[in-house]
Amino acid sequence: MKNMKFANLGIRFLLELCILFSVGYWGYLFPKKIIFKLGLCIGAPLFIAIIWGTFLAPKASVRLPGPIYLLLEIIVFGIATLAIYVTGHPVLAALFAIISVINRILLFVFD
């Protein structure tokens, strides 16, 4: 059981990296001038990383109450799913959302 918990945490880390990549990829594909694209490509993942590190990380500096924590987590994963979808990968977006939900359920079960 402990190995499954660690595997789930590893998947969680990969999902977090996918969030940053998907938002950055969306920013890069944004149909504007290159300087605007680069700003979104770097700025959007940076913004998500700051939100994640401040409120959602296991050792976050600000601990949110359970429902607010879950809502913010759903928003961040939803933004990533939407970013994947609008870049032309609807199947990948659905797969990401399903894996994220299963991962969240398993995090709840293992804790």
C-alpha positions in Angstrom: 0.0 0.0 0.0 2.9 2.4 0.8 4.3 1.8 -2.7 1.0 2.7 -4.3 0.9 5.9 -2.2 4.4 6.9 -3.4 3.5 6.0 -7.0 0.4 8.2 -6.7 2.6 11.1 -5.3 4.9 10.6 -8.3 2.0 10.9 -10.7 0.8 14.0 -8.8 4.2 15.6 -9.4 4.1 14.7 -13.1 0.6 16.2 -13.3 1.9 19.4 -11.7 4.6 19.6 -14.4 2.0 19.0 -17.0 0.0 22.0 -15.7 3.0 24.3 -16.1 3.8 22.9 -19.6 0.2 23.1 -20.9 -0.3 26.7 -19.7 3.1 27.7 -21.2 2.2 25.9 -24.5 -1.1 27.7 -24.6 0.7 31.0 -24.1 3.1 30.2 -26.9 0.3 29.4 -29.3 -1.6 32.5 -28.5 -2.2 34.4 -31.8 -0.5 37.7 -31.1 3.0 39.2 -31.6 6.0 37.3 -30.5 6.7 39.5 -27.5 3.1 38.9 -26.2 3.5 35.2 -26.9 6.7 35.0 -24.9 5.2 37.0 -22.1 2.3 34.5 -21.8 4.6 31.5 -22.4 6.7 32.5 -19.4 4.2 34.5 -17.3 1.3 32.1 -17.2 3.2 29.2 -15.9 5.0 31.5 -13.5 1.7 32.7 -12.1 0.4 29.2 -11.7 3.6 28.1 -10.0 3.3 31.0 -7.5 -0.3 30.2 -6.8 0.6 26.5 -6.4 3.6 27.2 -4.2 1.8 29.7 -2.0 -1.5 27.9 -1.4 -1.5 24.3 -2.8 2.0 22.8 -2.2 2.3 20.3 0.8 4.6 22.8 2.6 2.7 25.9 1.4 3.2 29.1 3.4 -0.5 29.8 3.5 -2.8 26.8 4.5 -6.3 27.1 3.1 -9.3 25.4 4.7 -10.3 22.2 3.0 -13.2 23.4 0.7 -11.3 26.5 -0.5 -8.1 24.4 -1.0 -10.1 21.9 -3.1 -11.8 24.7 -5.1 -8.5 26.3 -5.9 -7.0 23.0 -6.9 -10.0 22.4 -9.2 -9.5 25.8 -10.8 -5.8 25.2 -11.4 -6.4 21.8 -12.9 -9.4 23.1 -14.9 -7.2 25.9 -16.4 -4.7 23.3 -17.5 -7.4 21.1 -19.0 -8.8 24.1 -20.8 -5.4 25.1 -22.0 -4.8 21.6 -23.4 -8.3 21.6 -25.0 -7.9 25.0 -26.8 -4.5 24.1 -28.2 -6.3 21.4 -30.3 -5.9 18.3 -28.1 -9.4 17.4 -26.8 -8.7 13.8 -26.2 -5.5 14.6 -24.3 -7.5 17.2 -22.2 -10.0 14.6 -21.3 -7.3 12.1 -20.4 -5.6 14.7 -18.2 -8.8 15.6 -16.4 -9.6 11.9 -15.8 -6.2 11.1 -14.5 -6.3 14.3 -12.3 -9.6 13.3 -10.7 -8.5 9.7 -10.1 -5.2 11.0 -8.6 -7.1 13.4 -6.3 -9.4 10.6 -5.1 -6.4 8.3 -4.4 -4.7 11.1 -2.5 -7.8 11.4 -0.3 -7.9 7.6 0.2 -4.3 7.3 1.1 -4.3 10.1 3.6 
